[in-house]
Amino acid sequence: MQEQNNDANTIKIDLSEIKDLDLKELVRNIQVFPLETNDSCLIAQNHTVQIRNSGIYITNRMKEVLKFDKEGKFLQSTLPFRGQGPNEYIIAYSSYVDKEDNLGIYEGYIPRIQEYTKDLNFYQSVKMEIPNTRNPQQFRTYAKLNDSTYLVKDYKDIHFYSVAEEKVVKTIHYEFPDLLSIMTHVQLIDYDGKFHYTHTYSCDTLYYVDEMEMCLKPELIFDFGGQSFNINDLPLDMSAEYYLNFLFETDKIVVRDKINLPDRKYCFFLQGKNSYISCTKENRTTIYKQNEKNQLPPPDAIIDNKFYRLVWPDKVEEYIYMELVDKETSDRIGKISEYDNPVLICYELN
């Protein structure tokens, strides 16, 4: 791991004391919201999800963005905007929803971002030309930091793009070698008023985006006493299968996710075939071993004191602890079909 900023909070993880997870210790209740299923909103396997106050946004098969409300009711698709007109888009490689709930759809071949309001009315077109890197453009994901600056995340690089200058003004790559992960989540997760680079298998540090200085700064460090995996120890240019097998066979700690909430800190990590969560609250850290009956997955989105995770119907029971659901939620679960759209699970934290 690279040298860290002293301003970052460090949490030492002692693996000598591990307890089996009882989900009631971390979660107050669980709610389930099946996404409506009809011919106008069928979701494919290759999709991404973003959750905002105005609803749930699914980028679907690179052809559209579907919007559902928080209860799972289908509201609208961007498909009517698909075309070659000035207010339309041809293909949706990736998308983002900004702090005002405006939707941006990235088109790699043009290149530009087409922006729509939260009601999915056309707003503006933004030229967005990023220099070619080693990776295909479809691996790129975007976030709108403010009206003048966009964040562009490649598979291994992070670019800061200036709208006024119409160019990349800064690229982060060699400055953060431990960010060059083999596996990364497709979104930068934002919560607590900041964007976080959280889903990185290769490092134990949670970084946040400093919008003014256009850089990543360490916010939270998990110290495993030298037992954690470092991607820089791996040989380069091996197959994806090789890297995946290594991650599950190594006896080192493999960090999946790091989360820094105002009153508690979480770390999701693996060691061999086992999955763990550490929770730090009031300067006390407890480490839990997950099991088939008690699981808390890394969230797809964080809003206030709630984790959200989108799962397919056949996986719902793996992530539901029935003692934490009410009758209404239980009834919803009983009506879910294996052929339905994915299901949004909400974990309200203790």
Buried (B, 14 or more C-beta within 10 A) or exposed (E): BEEBEEEBEEBEBEBEEBEEBBBEEBBEBBBBBBBBBEEEBEBEEEBBBBBBEBBBBBBBBBBBBBBBBBEBBBBBBBBEBBEEEEEBBBBBBBBBBBEEBBBBBBBBEBBBBBBBEBEBEBBEBBEBEBEEBEEEBEBBBBBBBEEEBBBBBBBBBBBBBBBEEEEBEBBBBEEBBBBBBBBBBBBBBBBEEBBBBBBBBBBBBBBBBEBEEBBBBBBBBBBBEEEBBBBEEBEEEEEEEEBEEBBEEBEBBBBBBBBBBEEBBBBBBBBEEEBBBBBBBEEEBBBBBBEEBBBBBBBBBBBEBBBBBBBEBEBBBEBBBEEBBEEEBEEBBEEBEEEBBBBBBBBBBB
